[in-house]
Amino acid sequence: MRPVPSRKWANRSKKKKVRPTPYTAADFNREFRDDQVCLEYVRKQRWPTAVKPCGKCGNQSKHHRVTGRTAYACNHCGNQIYPLAGSVFARSTTPLKAWFYAIYLMVSTDCSITAKQLQREIGVTYKTAWRLFREIRRLMSSGCLQPESSLAVLDEISNDRHLWWTR
């Protein structure tokens, strides 16, 4: 016969499973306060290291944010780089936070969200909401944007997944 473990040791083996807390809209608003934070997030996804070799002068220097533009400039020569170039965010007049929130809404809901609901949630025109809806759907269907790599799940699982969407 096996000896019966004492109560003290029996309780230690029963650990509670800790579930990750859901990523809520309040968490989203806390993490992505404004367009500056969203642009910095995209930059970090595209160029993870702070020091990037300049394409013009080749100098290994940090880039600083250019005021009033979605660009960063080399500290040495002033050459500008654009983190949004080549992405769905490029040449869009819609604020980055609206794009991020639309993506969050579309990937975090179990059932589909309509363009009209997107319009009400984000506070843009129906035409803009429809365009965002169409672009995000296209990315989801092509596999570039999946719920596993979305804003909704990124912070719950790990930071090794990249949130970067290209055309």
C-alpha positions in Angstrom: 0.0 0.0 0.0 1.1 3.5 -0.8 1.4 5.8 2.2 -1.2 8.6 2.3 0.4 12.0 1.9 -0.2 14.5 4.6 -2.7 17.3 4.1 0.1 19.8 4.1 1.7 18.3 1.0 -1.6 17.4 -0.7 -2.7 21.1 -0.9 0.5 22.2 -2.5 0.1 20.0 -5.5 -3.3 21.5 -6.3 -2.4 24.8 -7.8 -5.0 27.1 -9.3 -4.9 27.7 -13.0 -4.4 31.3 -13.7 -6.2 32.5 -16.7 -5.0 35.6 -18.5 -7.2 38.6 -18.1 -9.0 39.6 -21.3 -7.6 42.5 -23.3 -10.4 45.1 -22.9 -11.1 48.4 -24.6 -9.8 50.2 -21.5 -6.5 48.3 -21.8 -6.3 49.3 -25.5 -6.9 53.0 -24.7 -4.3 52.9 -21.9 -1.7 51.3 -24.2 -2.4 53.3 -27.4 -3.2 56.8 -26.1 -2.7 58.7 -29.3 -1.2 58.6 -32.8 2.3 59.2 -31.5 2.3 56.0 -29.4 0.8 54.1 -32.3 3.5 55.4 -34.7 6.2 54.4 -32.1 4.7 51.0 -31.9 4.8 50.5 -35.7 8.4 51.8 -35.7 9.4 49.3 -33.0 7.8 46.4 -34.9 9.6 47.4 -38.1 13.0 48.3 -36.6 13.2 46.6 -33.1 16.6 48.1 -32.2 16.8 51.8 -31.4 20.0 52.2 -33.4 19.5 51.7 -37.1 22.1 52.3 -39.8 21.2 55.3 -41.9 20.4 54.6 -45.5 22.1 57.7 -46.7 25.2 58.3 -44.6 25.6 54.7 -43.2 26.1 56.1 -39.7 24.9 54.0 -36.8 22.9 56.6 -34.9 19.5 56.9 -33.3 16.7 58.5 -35.2 14.6 61.3 -33.7 10.9 61.9 -34.3 10.1 64.7 -36.9 7.5 67.0 -35.5 4.3 67.2 -37.6 5.2 64.2 -39.8 5.0 60.5 -39.6 8.8 60.3 -39.9 12.0 59.8 -38.0 15.2 61.6 -39.0 18.9 60.5 -38.7 20.6 62.4 -35.9 23.8 62.7 -38.0 22.6 63.7 -41.6 18.9 64.4 -41.2 17.8 61.7 -43.7 14.1 60.8 -43.0 12.6 57.3 -42.7 8.9 56.6 -42.8 7.7 53.6 -40.7 4.3 53.6 -42.4 5.7 53.3 -45.9 4.6 50.1 -47.6 1.9 49.3 -45.1 -1.9 49.7 -45.1 -1.4 52.8 -43.0 0.6 54.6 -45.7 -1.1 57.6 -47.4 -4.1 57.3 -45.1 -5.6 60.4 -43.6 -7.3 58.4 -41.0 -5.6 58.6 -37.6 -3.4 55.7 -36.6 -5.4 55.2 -33.4 -8.6 54.8 -35.5 -6.9 52.1 -37.6 -5.6 50.3 -34.5 -9.0 50.5 -32.8 -10.7 49.2 -35.9 -8.3 46.2 -36.0 -8.8 45.6 -32.3 -12.6 45.6 -32.7 -12.6 43.3 -35.8 -10.3 40.7 -34.3 -11.6 40.7 -30.8 -15.3 40.1 -31.5 -16.5 36.6 -31.9 -19.1 37.4 -34.5 -18.4 39.8 -37.3 -18.7 43.6 -36.8 -20.4 45.6 -39.6 -19.0 48.8 -41.2 -21.9 50.7 -39.6 -20.9 49.5 -36.1 -17.3 50.4 -36.9 -18.5 53.9 -37.9 -20.3 54.4 -34.6 -17.4 53.0 -32.5 -14.6 54.9 -34.1 -16.5 58.1 -34.9 -15.6 58.4 -38.6 -17.8 58.7 -41.7 -19.4 55.6 -43.2 -17.2 55.8 -46.2 -14.0 55.8 -44.0 -15.4 52.9 -41.9 -16.2 50.9 -45.0 -12.7 51.4 -46.4 -11.1 50.4 -43.0 -13.5 47.4 -42.8 -12.6 46.3 -46.4 -8.8 46.7 -45.9 -8.8 44.8 -42.6 -11.0 42.1 -44.0 -8.6 41.7 -47.0 -5.7 41.4 -44.6 -7.5 38.8 -42.5 -8.4 36.7 -45.6 -4.9 36.9 -47.0 -3.4 35.7 -43.7 -1.4 38.8 -43.0 -3.6 39.6 -40.0 -4.8 36.8 -37.9 -6.5 36.8 -34.5 -3.4 35.1 -33.0 -1.2 38.0 -34.0 -3.6 40.8 -33.3 -3.7 43.6 -30.8 -6.3 41.7 -28.8 -4.0 38.8 -28.1 -0.5 40.3 -28.4 -0.1 41.3 -24.8 -1.8 38.3 -23.4 0.4 35.7 -24.9 3.9 37.0 -25.6 5.8 39.8 -27.2 7.5 37.6 -29.8 4.7 38.0 -32.3 4.8 40.9 -34.7 2.0 43.3 -35.3 2.9 44.5 -38.8 0.6 44.5 -41.8 1.8 45.1 -45.3 -0.1 45.6 -48.5 
